[in-house]
Amino acid sequence: MSDRGRAFTILHGSDLHFGRPHAPAAATDFLTLAHALSPDLIALSGDFTQRAKNREYEAAAAYLKRLPRVPLVVTPGNHDVPLYRLWERAFAPFRNYRRWIADELDSEHDLGGAVVVALNTTTPDRTIVNGNVADEQLERAAAAFARAGNGGLRALVVHHALVGAPEGDLIAALPRARRIVARLAEMGVELVLFGHLHRAFISVGVPSGPSTNGSGEADSPVLLVCSGTTASDRGRGREKGKNSCNLVRVTNDRIAVTRYLRCSLEDGFRPVARDTFPRHDFAQPPSPGTAGSA
């Protein structure tokens, strides 16, 4: 944050799924919420479409233009590449995404003290549902975060999960998730925003053992924040038939995450839970023997 006394807010949504499962009323309610909250940044963590079709992307792009005029951080999800159009999946998987949403698949955003990096975790040549983070992507992120000032927020946006849902799920976390969290901790990353699992939760990823950067000290924990599906009818687990998003408020000494849930057309998005984490906990090594949840 450029002004350490000022709160910096991020509105985080995910999994809009324009196409058959898209829920237009939920999308409208999210727009209403976004304009009411006036965040400093909006992060949308993938799956803008259901089948990566031009008409789905066209609708998604028109929708994004209706959001508040603040910095927008996006990343593709596994549904944003063609599934059945095999030639396109093999040779031009991101053509429609680049045309309608964003040309860059990995991106860096310096917001005057807060640095946010988005990494593309989809691997259409290797997997259908899950993804991957390459070492080269992590090195690019490390270089971007190195430019952040002391005390500035360092946040990552990806689509796939770095930790499984707390109530259990058949959908696995990213390969090497623990190692990735450890590497992010080395970079001083405090916050990871993701989606894919279609239910909202928070987990604290604590790398186990000494740092791999040669310092001999344990790395700091990383706050892992998942958004459910913000605008589709594909909610899972306790969010079946519901929609969710998060508001992250960062100050000099704490990170507060408010979960917004939409249960019906009449309710719209309403705050249902708020968790606060002192930032000094994220700037100090964890206690010996602390077990990680990632």
C-alpha positions, 0 to 999 in steps of 0.5 A, a space after each residue: 500500500 502506498 499509504 500505510 494508514 489507508 485500507 486497501 480493498 480487493 473484491 474477489 469473485 470467480 467462476 462466472 461460467 457464462 454459458 448454460 450454467 451462468 446465473 444472470 441474476 447472480 451476476 447482476 447482484 455481484 455488479 450491484 455489490 461491486 459498485 456499493 463496495 467501491 473496491 480498490 481492485 477487483 480480482 476474478 480468478 478464472 472460468 469466465 465461460 463454460 465452453 470457451 465459445 465466442 458468444 460466451 466470451 462476448 457476453 463475459 467481456 460485455 459484463 466486465 465493462 460494467 464493473 467499477 472502473 478500478 484495476 481488474 486482475 484476471 486469470 483463465 480457468 480450465 473452462 476457458 479453453 475448448 474441451 471438445 474442439 480438439 484442434 483449437 485445444 491443441 493449437 490455439 487454446 487461449 485464442 478466445 480468452 486473449 481476444 475477449 478477456 486479456 492478452 496476457 496469461 501471466 500478469 503483474 500489477 504494481 498498485 503503488 506498494 501493493 503488487 499483485 501477480 496473476 499466473 495461468 494455471 491451466 494446462 490444456 495440453 496435459 490435463 482437463 480439470 486440474 492444472 500446474 504452475 511451472 518453475 518459470 512462472 514462479 521465477 517471474 512472480 518472484 521478480 515481480 514481488 521483489 519490486 514491492 516495497 517493505 510492508 506492501 502487500 504481495 498477492 497472487 491470483 490463480 484459478 486452481 486450488 493450492 489446498 483442498 476444500 475443508 469438507 473434502 472434495 474429489 477435486 485435487 489441489 494443484 500438483 506440488 501445492 505444498 512446494 508452491 506455497 513454500 516458494 510463495 512464502 519465500 517471496 513474502 507473499 501473504 495472500 493467494 486468491 483462487 476459485 475452481 472448487 465452487 465453495 468459499 473458504 480460508 486456509 492458512 498454508 504454513 510451510 514445514 521445516 526450514 526455508 529453502 532460501 538458505 537462511 535456515 529460518 522457517 518461512 512465514 505462512 500464506 493466507 489461501 482464500 477461495 471464492 465459490 462460484 460468483 455467478 453460476 448454478 454450480 455451487 458445491 458442498 454447503 454452497 450448492 444452489 448458492 453464490 459467493 465472493 470475498 472482500 479482502 481489506 488490507 491495512 498496515 497491521 491486518 488482513 480481514 476477509 469478509 465472505 459474501 453469500 447469495 442464497 436467493 434472488 431476494 437476498 442478493 449478496 450479504 456478508 455472512 462471515 468475517 475473519 481477521 488475521 494480524 499481519 505481523 503473524 505473516 511477517 514472522 516465522 511460525 512456531 516450531 512444530 506448526 502444521 500446515 493446512 495446505 
